[in-house]
């Protein structure tokens, strides 16, 4: 890629038909060499940039559906940008947002709403559901409204989740204004604190 100085000036003289001044000497070449190296490096970087994206992307996901979506996206991105390295991080409810705010992941596929970060397009939309044991009084019903939350203690999300995300998933009150009783609190992966009654 490096262009020899003498060749560059010989080509210029041949193209323009003009030859002025003296021939280049060793001192001229020594003075111009670092500048030509800089031009070579700039051209090399421009060529690499034109080829596509390179570097490392740290992508996190929260939940099985987001994980499947991310794996498909990684395969597609790997085919398009072979010079890009992608590290996949499975996040848990208790630390997903801390990973973004702390900079340990560059991008996170997670549930909305969340503020304080740049939010991209919606990639996946799923209905909310109520997870209950098979012997729970509501288990036989095909569908329930948020109003039933006032009749049963509800497991609380970890404090590490942004408040708006916690309230979206588990509201403090039902749509009619009835308070939702607090159940055990999830502290982290597989950890739930139950209050004695």
Secondary structure as UniProt FT lines:
FT   HELIX           5..16
FT   HELIX           26..51
FT   STRAND          55..61
FT   HELIX           64..80
FT   TURN            82..83
FT   STRAND          84..90
FT   TURN            93..95
FT   HELIX           96..102
FT   STRAND          107..109
FT   TURN            134..135
FT   TURN            137..140
FT   HELIX           146..151
FT   STRAND          154..156
FT   TURN            159..160
FT   HELIX           163..169
FT   TURN            175..176
FT   STRAND          182..188
FT   TURN            189..190
FT   STRAND          191..193
//
